[in-house]
Amino acid sequence: MTMGDPIQLKDEGNKHFQAGDIDKAIECYTSAIKVCNDKKVLAVIYRNRSACFLKKENYANAASDASKAIDVDAADIKALYRRCQALEKLGKLDMAFKDVQRCATIEPKNKTFLETLRRLGADIQAKLKTTFSTDSRVQNMFDILLDDEMEKDKREKAANNLIVLSREDAGAERIFQNNGVPLLLNMIETGKPEMILAAIRTLSGMCTGHKARAMAIVNMVGVDKMCSIMAVDNEEVALATCNLFQCINDSLTGGDKREYGKEEALVLGLKKILKVCGQVSELPDQLPLTDNTQLIASVLLNKLYDDLKCDPERDNFRDICDQYIKYTIHAINTISGLLQGPFDVGNALVGHQGIIEMMVALCASEREVDQMVAVEALIHSSSKMSRASFIVTNGVSLLKDIYKKTKNERIKIRALVGLCKLGSAGGDDYSLRQFAEGSTEKLAKQCRKWLCNPQIDTKTRNWAIEGLAYLTNDADVKDDFVEDEIAMKAMFELAKSKDKTILYSVACILVNCTNSYEKKEIIPELVQLAKFSKQHVPEQHPKDKKDFIDQRVKRLLKAGVTSALAVMVKADSSILTDQTKELLSRVFLALSQDPKDRGIIVAQGGGKALIPLALEGTEAGKVKASHALAKIASISNPEIAFPGERVYEVVRPLVSLLQTDRDGMQNYEALRSLTNLAGFSEKLRVKIVKEKALPEIENYMFEENDQIRQAATECMCNLVTCKAVQDRYLQDGNDKLKLLVLLCGEDDDNLQSAAAGALAMLTAAHEKLCTKLTNVTTQWLEILQRLCIHTNPSIQHRGLVIVYNLLNSDNSELSKKLIESEMLEILSVIGKAADNPKRQDAIDAARMCLVKAMDLGLIKPFSTLQDGTGG
């Protein structure tokens, strides 16, 4: 076969392939590849040869040939599917999965693709399960060890692996969780010394430095059993068992001084914390506590509980709590503390025989302090609605009873909050009212009355805030609340006081009043469907519509909400949880929607307060705070909004909003705010570059959306005086300069102005860029001329400055080309015009260009120009 035409060779290869002569086909395709210069044809040949290699089960070559075809056309569906088949055979399931995913995206109805997608998905899941799960490894080892048929060396290897695994905490925990102790006992029962030895050594590893697990193992194995193993006539086994006793003893007494769990401290510490939770300040001989102590104790209990690594430890925690609660008034108060901390521990205790009855008994007690503690516990135990159904059934009647009978305001309000809480289960869903129409407003009015009464003790007024936190789910209540300026101010004063226990409730009220909670999308079709099938449809209250919300925001701002928020943000992190921070961020974002309000927010310290919220907290919270920062930073003087060094901390949150997964509004406002900062000082420009904002800003200069594109170009215009930015334009092999030139030719004044401003500064800074500008696009001269005759004086001025920079560069060819074009006529017309204050900058720039051209000897002196014989 002669070296011939690639197309002919390809067709010959196809015939051999059809006839089943795969080797001959490969030969033809390989020859064709050597002589083919057309990229598209080459791709087809590679794709065909890939099919041959698949048939020959030569998967590596099949994948590589398919890749070459895909490099030419990323949507080559045959090549993609072939590569998928090859990769699957090579065991690269995740890569194969990606290929077939692309196939299914291109042809969503293709059965083969969908079937492969489903199958590979399942395979990947299965592979992940077995590869990564220690559980299956543990299971595997036990299966080998307890199988009498298994070869000896395999069993020895499994025994060693098990011992090694037990020596790291995670491994020990996996063995423990996977029924390990009974299986180790089975190994001991075999009576074979090597099996007993492996089991004892594994148990030693599991007991080391872990009190709760050591306790559990002692209980499961039993001391008698261990002693009987020690008596076995085998020195190695006896020594190993001695070592096991030593490990257990060290773990339980803390004799092992290595840093392990915090268990010993836990039991003592836990009892002390529970005692703090149980204090009732109204009784004599109580511990001295501050307002925040009991809340901190709850937060601490929660943290301790979350830090516990395994179930035995958590059971131990629960048992300590259980023993601590001997039915007394303190017990009930301790339960309140646990319900605010590790809820499921508290909830389990509430469910214990006798506790609810005790709450009921305390409610009915003559002693007011009993009633108060009981009501508080009832309130906390109704936090999680789904679990609180028994509280709802018994609690409402209990609380109503107390509310009506008691003369003590402090108990009355707590009973009221309980009712608020049980009544607000519907959230802001207008149709899920728990109470009769109007009674929610009545309760809220009572709460506001208490809140505004300085004669009542702070703790009771705080309960009033807690009640409003539930009741403001209701739009009528929100609206009444913001119209009561005295109540708002009273709440802000309490939020600023030393007692920080109410931060979360205040934040909830503010989120409710500004409607800045996460809203569920209500899809009209689904609503129709739900009504049709008699399902419940959430309804929106008329006062939750936009104009009502805007009104509420204005009232909150007028009452001084920003200065309260600024104080709240400074609270200690043990009380200001990430959850609360997110709520505060949501409120700030709602407050800063209207540009007219941003001045007040800045004046009351809102700019500074937002920085910590944007840097730490939940993901959603940080994004909301950053977005509020962007709104403020885009129209404020940075020195006033973020005094001192603070302004540099603002840059990172703003840059984070440029990520592509943020929404368009966030991208746009971030660009606006960075533009403002970049125009302010060189130090800020350097900081913006350091935070890696440039690639993102450049991307947005290509954006389809006109506003975003304009904002990005304006931002770049303010950054180009920075050396690091100029260096990017000096580098070769990119279209950055070309893009700026083309943007100067767009039909949007603001965009042109920004792009031309950037070009004017770049060409003034680097002569090299003057020459480069003329090489990036053939339209450069036409675009430049259009700038110079623009009706907008500032754009015209920028165009003429660019012309001056080009004439002023060392490139005489370029100067000559400019003056030989129509540019000379444009310059002459503008330069000869009479002075005009509106266009003076442009006129002066044109005259400078003409003088420069004379200096270069390209035109005759100016006087002859006026006779119209110039050039």
Secondary structure, DSSP 8 states (H G I E B T S, - for coil): --S--HHHHHHHHHHHHHHT-HHHHHHHHHHHHHH---HHHHHHHHHHHHHHHHHTT-HHHHHHHHHHHHHH-TT-HHHHHHHHHHHHHTT-HHHHHHHHHHHHHHSTT-HHHHHHHHHHHHHHHHHHHHHH-HHHHHHHHHHHHT-TTS-HHHHHHHHHHHHHHHTSHHHHHHHHHTTHHHHHHHHHHT--HHHHHHHHHHHHHHHTT-HHHHHHHHHHH-HHHHHHHHTSS-HHHHHHHHHHHHHHHHHHHT---SS---HHHHHHHHHHHHHHHH--TTSSS-----TTHHHHHHHHHHHHHHH--SHHHHHHHHHHHHHH--SSHHHHHHHHHHHHSSHHHHHHHHTSTTHHHHHHHHHH-SSHHHHHHHHHHHHHHTSSGGGGHHHHHHHHHHHHHHHHH---HHHHHHHHHHHHHHHTTTTT-TT--SS-TTHHHHHHHHHHHHHT-TTS-HHHHHHHHHHHHHHTTSHHHHHHHHH-HHHHHHHHHHHHSS--TTHHHHHHHHHHHHT-S------HHHHHHHHHTT-------GGGSHHHHHHHHHHHHHTTHHHHHHHHTTS-TTTS-HHHHHHHHHHHHHHTSSGGGHHHHHHTTHHHHHHHHHHSS-HHHHHHHHHHHHHHHHHS-HHHHSTTTHHHHHHHHHHHTTSTTS-HHHHHHHHHHHHHHHTT-HHHHHHHHHTT-HHHHHHHTT-SSHHHHHHHHHHHHHHTTSHHHHHHHHSSSS-HHHHHHHHHTSS-HHHHHHHHHHHHHHHHH-HHHHHHHHHH-TTHHHHHHHHHT-SSHHHHHHHHHHHHHHHHSS-HHHHHHHHHSTHHHHHHHHHHS---TTTHHHHHHHHHHHHHHHHTTSS--HHHHTTT---
